[in-house]
Amino acid sequence: MTQNTQEEELSEEDTEKLRMSSALIFTIYERYKRILLAYLHTRFDRVKSISTMHHESIENTPIWKDLSDNEQRFATEYRQLIDSYGEEIGFDLYKHANPPKGDCVEVEVLKTSGSRLLESGKTYNLVQGSHLFIQLGDAEYLIQQGLVKLIS
């Protein structure tokens, strides 16, 4: 009976060692998984930024050669998607990629539409060809309406 209990104790020790080593291996796998996901996220962001660069042809950039075939295809399709969306809403997304430095922008009035009360509570007289310096929120609304275009 003494020998039998020693075998049981050994198997319990072995079980505990196995459990500890399994936990360690699982922790290592989880760490590598986080590292790979962080790398992929960073790489994805870089490919997106390359595809939205202001160059007419992103294929001519030196970085383009470093991308894999799948990344090149994604960058091209992402660029086409951004272009088609910009055309659909009538706004050049590449021209205004950087946020404005202030909360007021200069716009040119495209259509005369008289006096308008806007979101900010201010009233503007919109006369074709005139230039206005208005708040960004008001400008976005007027641009969507097709009444003005952004100058700066």
N, C-alpha and C positions, 0 to 999 in steps of 0.2 A: 504494500500500500504506500509505502514511503516513496518508492520509485515512481509510482503513478502520479502522486501529487507533485513531484519535481517536474515531470513532463508537462503537467497542467500549468505549473508556474512558468516554465520555459515558454510554453505556447502563449501565455498571457503577456510575457515580456516581449516575445516576438510580435504579437499583435499590437502592442503599444509602440514598438519600434516602427512597425509597418504604418501605423496610423500617423506617427510623427513625420516619417519620411514622405508619406502621401500629402500631408498638409504642407510640407515644405515645397514639394514639387508643384502643388497647386498654386501656392503663393508666387513661385517663380514664373509659372505660366501666366498668371494674372498680371504680373509686372510687365512681362514681355508684350502681352496683349495691349496694355495701356501705352507702352512705348510705340508700338506699331500703329495704333490708332492715332496717337499724337502726330507721328510722322505723316501718315496719310492725310490727316486734316490740314497740316501745314502745307503739304504738297498740293492738295486740292485748292487751297486759298491762293497759292502762287500761280497755279495754272489759270484760275479765274482772273487774277490780276493781269496776267500776260494777255489773256484773250480780250480784256477790256482796255488795253493800252490804246492810245490815240492814233497809233499807226494805221494807215490804210490797209496795209497787208501785214498781218502778224507773222506770216510765213518767212518774211525776210529778216526777222530779228535774230540775233545770235543765239538767244535762249531757245528758240524754236527747235534747233538741232538736238538739244539736250533732252527734249521731251520724248516719251515713248509714243508709239503709234496710237494707242488708246487715248493718251493725254492730248495729242495733237487733234484727234477727231473730236474729243470733248471740247477743246478750246475753240475749234472752228464752229461747232454746232452751238456752243454757248454764245459766241459772237453773233452768229446769225439770229439767235433767239432775241438777244438784246437789240440788235438792229431792227428786227421786225416789230418788236414792242415799241421802240422809239418812233417808228414810222406810224404805227397804229394810233399812238396818242399825240403825234405831231410835235415831238420834243426830241432834240438831239441830246441823248444821254451822255455822250462822250464829251461834248462841249462843256457841260456843266458838271463834270465829275467831282470837282472839289467843292466843298461847302462854301457858302458866301462868308466873307469876313465880318459882315455886319448883318443886321436884320432888315436893312433897306436895300433895294436894288433899283437900277434904272431900267425903264421899259419904254418901248416905242409903241404908240397906239396905231393899230392897223385899221380899225373901223371906227367911225364916229358913232357913238351910241348915247351921247348926252351925259347927264349927271347920273352917277352910280353911287349908291351907299354900299360900302363893302364890309367885310367881316370885322375889320378893326374899328368900325364905327365912323370912319372918315368918308367923306363924299368927294369923289373925283369927277371932273368934267372930261370925258374922253372925246378928244377931237383928233381925227386921223392925221398922222404925221407928227403929232406932238410927243415930247419926251417927258416922262414923269419919274419922280423918285419916290417909290412907295414901299411899304412893308412887304416882305417876302411872301407871307401868307396871302395877302391881297393879290400879289403878282401871280402866284400859282393859280388862283381861281380865275383870274382874267386870261391867263395863258390857256387854260383848259377850255375856256369859252371861245378862244380864238380872237380875242379883241386886242391883245397886245403881244409883243415879242420881247424877250429878254435881251438887254444890251450889255449889261455888266453884272 
